[in-house]
Amino acid sequence: MKPPWKILMATPLFFLLTLHTLASPAYDHQPSTRRSKGQVCIGCVLVVSVIEQLAQVHNSTVQTSMERLCSYLPEKLFLKTTCYLVVGIFGPDIIKLLRVDVNADVVCHALEFCKQDPGQPLCHLYPLPKETWKLTLEKARQIVKKSPTLTYSRSGSDICSLPFLAKICQRIKLAIQNSLPFKDVDSDKYSVFPTLRGSHWRGRDCNDSNKMAYPGRRPDNWDIHQDSNCNGIWGVDPKDGIPYEKKFCEGSQPRGIILLGDSAGAHFHIPPDWITASQMSLKSFFNLPTALTNELDWPQLSGTTGFLDSTSRVKENSIYLRLRKRNHCNHRDYQNISRNGASSQSLEKFIESLSRNQLLDQPAIVIYAMIGNDVCNGKIDPVPGMTTPEKLYSKVMQTLQYLDSHLPNGSHVILYGLPDGTFLWDNLHNRYHPLGQLNKDVTYAHLYSFLSCLQVSPCHGWMSSNKTLRTLTSERAEQLSITLKKIATSQKFTNFNLFYMDFDFREITEEWQKSGGQLCQLIEPVDGFHPSEVALQLLADRFWKKVQLQWPQVLGKENPFNLQIEQVFGDQGGH
C-alpha cells in the first residue's frame, strides 16, 4: 500500500508532474535525482517560511496560520483539500518545531525534506542559528524522532505509478515534453483549451474537429463558407458578393509570429503574493491552477506572443499584438514554442511542435531567443557545462535548415544574442528577497547561495558572489552572440531572410531609469533571475522599433482595411 504522503500528493497533482523537470528553468543539465531532492528542499523551506510569517503577521498560532494558508488556496485541482490533508499529517511536527523557535531550514532538515549528503556543504537559506548547526539540528530531531511522518517517502517521483493516474500522466508528460497541446481533437497542433500547451501558447483553434482549419493558413477558397484560418474573417459581403477574406486580406501580406525560446520567452513567473505573508489574501492564489497547468509560465502575457492586457504599469503591446494591430488579418497567428530549460542544444527535442506548412500557410516571423541556458546551469563548476561557440554553430545551423524545410517562402528569421547577466548580482545581491522583507533576514545573495548549494540554481554563473565566474559567464555569452551574428551575416536560405539582433539589456535599463523606474523592477522578484513582465514589454518595444528602422519589410504592410474589419467582425472571435 502506498504511504499516505504519496496518495495525498498524487490526488491533485497529476498536473504538476512537470514541476520537477520542466517548470524549473535551466535544469536540462542536471541529474534528475539531485534536482528533485533540491526542489523538495526548496519547497519545504518556502512553505514553512510562509507559515511562520503568516503567524507573525496576523499574531496567530502556527496551527491557525497553516489553516489560513489552506483557506487561501482554490478548490480547483483539489489544492485546498490537499493542503488541509497535508497539514493534518505534517502540521503537528511543524508546530512542535516552530514552538522552540527554530527557522525553516532547521524544520526541513529535521523532517528530512532537506538533507546534507556526506562530504557536501550545508545548504541553508537563513543565517545559521547562534548555537552550532549540529547541536540545533539534533535538538530538533529529538522533538520529532517518534513522528510517523519520518517513515513516509519524501519523493513524489513515482506518482505516475498509481494505476488510475498512469495513462493521464503519460499524456500530459508527452504533451509538455513535445510542446504540443494536451487537448487537440483533430491533431493539427492547435487547441480550444487554454493551458497545457493550448491557446495560451498558440492561437486558439476555431474548429477542433477539422485539421484543415487552424491559425496561420492561407484561406481555403477565400473562406466563403467557413473560417479556415481562424482569423475571424469569413463569408461574403452581401453588397457586392466579394468574399470578406479576399476584400480585406488579399495583398495585405499576412504573417504570423513564432518564438523559439526558453523560460524567459515563455515568461516564467512566480507571483510575489504567493510567498509574501503580509500581502497574501484570498485573491493571491486565484490564478494558481492556470499557472500550474502552464508550467509556471505565462505566455499569454509574454513580450512576444502575449495577447492579454498587461498587468504592469507599462502598457506596451507584445510583438504579436503589434502585428495584429498592423494587419487584423494576422489575428490569432502566434506560436510560443518555448520551454523552461531550453537551449540551442535541446531545441531539436521539441522544434517539431512548430506548425507551418510550406504549401498551405502564410509566411512567418521566427524569433530565435535562447538567451540564457547555453551559459547557465546549476552545477558547482558551471563552465564545463556551457555551450561552446562550435557546438552553438552546429546546432543553430541544424535549426535553420529545419526551418528552411518547413517555413513558407517569404518568411523571416531573427537570431537574438545573449544578454550580459552580471546585471543580476550587481543590482540585486544586497536587496531583500520577498521572503526576507518582513524580518530583514534573506537577501538575494542568500537565495543565490542556497540555490547554488543545492545545485538547482537557474544560473550559477551569474547568480554567484564569485566575480571571476560572473565575468567568465558573460565572456562566453558574448562569444556565443558573436557566433550568432556571424551565422546571420554569412548564411543564406531559400525560404527566409536571416537577421541578427543584439540583446542589449543596457538600453532597456537606461530607458527604464529615465522614466523613474527602479532597476530591480526589471527582474522577477521571486526567482531573482528572469526578466519581469515590465522588462519583456520594454524588450518587445525595443525589438519593434529596431525592426521598423532596419528591416521594415519583415513586418509587412499596414492593412488599410483594419477599420472595416472591426466594423464587420468586431474582435474577430477574440483569443
Disulfide bonds with the S-S distance in Angstrom:
Cys41-Cys114 2.00
Cys44-Cys108 2.01
Cys70-Cys83 2.02
Cys123-Cys453 2.04
Cys160-Cys169 2.41
Cys206-Cys230 2.10
Cys249-Cys329 2.01
Cys376-Cys459 2.09
